[in-house]
Amino acid sequence: MNVHLAYGEPGLDVELPDSAVVLQPERLAGLPDPKRAVADAIERPLASPPLRDLVRAGDRAAIVVSDITRPVPNRLLLPPLLDVVHAAGVPREQVVIVIGTGMHRASTPDEVERILGPEIAGSYEVVNHDARDESTLSYVATTARGVEVWMNGHYLEAEVRIVTGFVEPHLFAGYSGGGKGILPGVAGAGIVMSNHGADMIGHPKATWCVSEGNPIFEEQRDIALLTRPTFCLNVTLNERREVTGVFAGELVAAHDAGIAQAERQYVKPIDEPFDIVVSTNMGYPADLNLYQSVKGLSVAAQGVREGGTVILVAECRDGLGLAEYTELITSEGSPRALLERISSPGFARYDQWGVQCQAIVQAKAGCWLHSSMSRETTEAAHLRYCEDVSATVEALRAQHVAEHGRDPSIGVLPHGQLTVPRVAAAQR
């Protein structure tokens, strides 16, 4: 059968055995009038007065948006938010849009235009959050674990603090959106490193589509609330990136409503794990580099058996990732050695969580990568080089038949983490 995979911008067509099981998100149509839905959600929010009642003339307003790695429809969300803010008496020069990069690189001018649209990008102050520049951060609190919490000064200094985002499954935070727009979105490096530390990532509930008892999710939400966000605006999307739900208001209420919708859309029950899983990282912009695309490996691991095989299909046009990630993932001879190093007492490196998550998958399954990167770069990251997805699957099928006397079971996630396999025995 022919299957179209989300890969880069154009996608990739592959030929797979007819017995392969293609797992798709719940087939939901986009909202018929998403512009109206956003305006209505802002006017009739959850557990909050309307935004217009929360803004006063002369206030400073900060709106946090995701960076280029998240397909948030900012051009749909921002105009009605800005209309309300301005109607309340806040002039344009007292509005700042903060791109919540977390620990990612700064957005380029071209990416800023892609994120915001040229009109908004050219008309407002736009700030790339820099988690490592202490001069741009302000102190918030110290956690019970003794970690100082610092946040973007532009965000904290505003009287009106609006956080936007996209609710989707996340490999260790349970779900994106909500408080994740603040931590790590506009947080300082210290608390991000702590929240994403090896012990937190290794917690059994720090995984896909789990919020209750997930220490990463819970700390992100708790710290976000410490910053007293004024308003939250989140959406869910279908595989065509059409808006399927709009959730606005108080951060917890809006996020929980988005999570309930995401659970219905994205979690797919399966009877038993597959021998082989082919997965993507949702295509561009989510598969810009390997660091981001580890999510595609991790979600595939939710549906693969112990000792099985994962084939990740992710363009990685920007290569492996930032320097710290590249240096760390190539610093040891095997995933096991990397996992041991990361788990050693006192170890802390930027972006180590991506390496740790990859190594956890590789402790369970063999991992191949089809990307735009060279064989040398792919293998330096401890992944097997896949030049042709169809040919690799066929070779693995033939090998499985020779060893086990039967065809392997094959699962396909054309939209990556927009489909989270959940084995029936693991139903909650």
N, C-alpha and C positions, 0 to 999 in steps of 0.2 A: 504494500500500500504506500501511497505518497502522503507524507506528513509535512506540513509547513511549520517550521520552527522559528520562534522569535530570535533573531540573530542580527546584531547591529541594527541598521535602519531598514534594509530591504527584506530581511528574513532569509531563510534557507530551506529549500525543499530537499527532503531525503526519502529514499526508498527503504522501507522496513518490512519485515515479515507480516503477513496478513494476520497472524495470531497476536501481534502486539496490542496491548491495551493502552489506548490514548486517554489520558486523564485531563479533563478540561475543567475550568471553573464553572460554577453553576451558570447556565445560560440565562443571563438577565439582560434585558434591553436597557439601553441608557434612558435616563429620564427624558420625557418628551420636551420639557422646557427647563434645562438645567439653570439657565440664567434666572428664571423666575423662582426656581427651587432654592437657589442660594439667597436671593433677596428675602424670600419668605422665612428661611431659617434664621437669618440675621434679625428679622423683625419679630419672630416668634421662637426664641431660643429655648433650650432646655435648662431648667433650674437657674435661670438668670433673667434679669430685666433685659429688654431690647438694648442693643449696643448704643442706640441713640441716647438712652437714658444714663449711660455709663461714661459719656464723654462730655466735658465742659469746655466752653469757649476758652481759648488760650492754652489748653493742655498741650503737652508734647505727646506724640503718639509714635510707638515703635511697632512695626509689623514684621514678625519673623516668618520667613519663607524657606523652603527646602532648597538645597543646591541642585545642580544639574543632574545628579545621580538619582533623583526621585521624579517620577512623571506627574507631579502635582499640577493641576490645571490653573496655575496662578493667574493667567489672563482672564479666567472666568471668576475667580475668587476676589481678586484685588479691587476691581472697579467698584463693586457695591460696598465693600468695606470703606474704601476711600471716600465714596459719596457720603456715607453716614458721618464719617469723621469730619469732613469739611462742612457738612450741613450743620454740625454742632458748634462750629466756630473755630475749628483748628485749621490754620493756614497751611498751605503746602510746605512752606519752609520749616514748619515744626513737625513734619512727618519724616521719619527715617525708616527705610526698609532694610532689615538686617538679614542677610543670607546666612542661614544656619548651617555652616559648613562642618560643624563638629570638629573632627580632627582631619577633615579632608583638605585638599589644597584650595586656594582661593579660586573663585570663578573668574574666568577670563571676560573681557568686555563683550565678546561675542556671546558667551554663555549667559551673561547677565541679560542681554537682549532676548535670548531664547527663553530664559526663566520668566521674565517680567513683561516682555513685549517692548518694542522700541519706544512707544509713547511714555509709558511709566518709567522705563529705564532712563530716559532722557529728561524727565521732569521732576524726579525726586532724588533726595540724598539716598544713595545705596551704599551699604557697608558690608564688606565681606568679614564675617566673624573670624578672628584669629585666636584660637585657644591657647597659643603659646606666647602671645604678646601680652605680658602682664600689665603693661601700661594701659591697655584697653579694657581691663577687667576691674570689677568691683566686688568686694567681699560680701557674702550673703550670710553664711553660718558655718559651723563646724559640725560634721555628722557625728552620730554615736560611735562610729568607728574611728573618730579622730581625724577625719579628712576635711580640710578647709574647702568650702564651696565658693568659687569665684565665678562670676557671670559677666557677659558682655555689658559694658558700661552704658552704651546707647540704649539697650533694652531696659536696664534697671533704672536709668534716670528718667525714663518716660513715665508720665502719669497714666497713660493708656498703653497697655501691653497686650498685643494681639498675637496669638500663635496659630499658624495655619499648618495643614499637613494632609497626608494621605494614609488611611488606615489599611495596612496590608500585613500579612504574616511576616514575622521576623525570626531569624534563626536563633537568637538567644534572648531577645527582649520580649518575646511572645507576639507582640504586635507593634507596628510603628504608629505614628500619629500621637496625639495627646501630649503627655509630658516629654516624650522623646524629642519633640521639637525644641525643647529647652535644654534637656540633658540627654544626649550630648550637643544638640544643635547650637546653643549659644553659651556653652559652659567652658570653664577653664580646663586646661589639660590635666591638672591634678585630679579633679573629681571624675573626669572621663576615664583616666587610667585606672582609678580605683573601682569605678562602676563596672568597667570592662576587664577587671583583673582576672588572673587565672583561676582563683578560687570561685569567683562569681560565675565565670563562663562554664566551669566544671560542675556547677550545681545541677542536680538531676532535673529540676524544674525550670532551668534557664534554657528553654527550648521553644520550638515553634508552637504558636497558638496557645500558650499557657501564660496566664496573667496571675492568677491566684497562687501565692506561694513562690512566685518567681522573684528572687531577690533583686534582679536587675530591673525588671519592670516596676516593682514596688518602690525601689529607691528613686528611679527616674520620676515617678509620679510624685512621691513625697517631696523631693527637692524642687520639682517644678512648682508645686503649690507654695513652697516657701518664698518664691519670687513674686507671688500674688499676681498671676496673669489675670487680665481684665476679661478676656474673651477668647474662646477657642473656636476655630472653624476648620472642620475636617471633612473629607469626602472619601467614599469608596468608589472604585472604578471596576469596569469589566475588562476582559482581555483586549477589547478594542480601544481601551482608555476612555470610554464614555463614562460619565458620572452616573452611578447607580444609587447613591444616597448622599445626603448633605446633613451634617450634624454640627450644630452650633450652640454656643452657650457656655455655661460653667465647664471648666476643663474636664473634670471627672465624668459628669453626666454626658457631655458630648462625646467623649472618648469611649465610654462604655457602650453608648448606642452604636457608635461606629464599629466597635469590636463585635457586637452581636450581629450586625449585618455582615461583617467580614467572615465570621464563623460560618454563616449560611452559604456564602459565596465560594469560599476558598478551600474548605476542608472536605476531602473526598475519602470516604471509607473504602478500604480494600480488604479482601478476605485474608490474604497472606502476602508476605513480602515477595518481590520479584527477584529473579536471578540477575537481570540486567535492567538498569534504569537509564534512559536518555533524558537529559534535562537541559533547560536553558536558564539564563538569568534575565528573562523578560525582554531581551533585546536592548537597543539603545534607548535611553542613556544608561540604563542600569548595568549593562555589561561593558562599560568603558574600560575597565581594567580587571585584573584577576582578583585584586583585593575585594572589589565589590562583588565579583562573580562567585566568590566562595559560597554565597547564599545558594546559588544553583546546585553546587555540590551537596551542601548540607540538606536542602529540602529533598534531594534525590535519596539521600541516606535514610530518610524517614520511611521510604518504601522499598529499600533493597535488603536482601537477606545478608546475614553474616557471611563473609567470604565472597559476596557477589561482586558485580561490576557497575560502576557509574561512568557514564560518558557525558561530560559537560560540553555544551555548545555555546560559546560566548566569545564575542568578537575581540574584546580586549584591545581596542585600537590605541589605548594609552599605555599598553604594556602591562607589567606586573602591578604597578602602583607607585606610591611615594617611596622615597629613598629608604626610609626606615623599614618599611615592609619588605622591599626588595632585598635589602641587606640581611634582614633576619631570615627570610625564607630560604635564602641561598647559603646560609652560614653553617648548616649542618649537612651531614651526608644522608639523612633519612628523616621521614616524618616522625618516627619514634624518638630519634635523638632531639628533634625540635620540641616535641611534647615534653620530654624530660627536662630540657633546658628551661622552657617557659614555666614549668611547674616547680622549678627549684626555688628555695627560699630566697627572697629578696630580689628576684628577677623582675625587671619592669622595662619594657620597650614600647615606644609608640607603635600602634597597629599590630601588636602581638596577638590580639584576639582573632584577627583574620587567619593568621598562621595556625593558631591553636585550633580553631574550628575546622580548618582543612585537615590538620593532622588527626583530629578525632574521627573524621570521616574515613581517612585512609587506614585507621586502625580497624575499620569494619569492612571496607571494600576496596578493590582495585579501582583507580581513578584515571580516566583518560580525558584529554582536553582537545577539542577542535576550536581553533581560534585563528586570528591573523598573525599570531606570534610565531617565531621560528621554532624548529625542533629543539635547538640548543636552549633557548629561553624557557620553553615549556618543560624540558627535562631538568633544567636547573631549579625549577620550582617543584620538583619531585612528582610531576605528572607525566603520564605516558602520552606521547604525541599522536594525535589522530588527524591524519591528513584528509581522510574521506569518511564521513560518518556512516554511510550505508555500507561501505566495504568493511569497516571495523566491526560493525554489528554482525555482518555475515560471517566474518572470521571468528568472532566470539561464539556465534551460534554453532558453527561447525565444530569448534573445539569442545563446546559443551556436549554436543551429541556424541562425540567420540569418547568423552570421559564418563558420561552419565547414561547414554543410550536413549536420550529423549531431547526434544527441543527445549531450550530455556524459556522461562516466562519472561516477558519483556514489558516494561512499563515506560510510557513516554509522557513527559511533562512539557508540552510545547510552550507553555507560558511560565515556566519556572515556578517561583514561589507564589504565584497566584493560584497554585494548586498544591495543597499539602496532603500527601497520602497519610491516612491514619489507619493502621491495621486494626481490624475489628476487635481483637482482644484488648487493644489499648484505648477503646472508646471510654470517654469519661462521662 
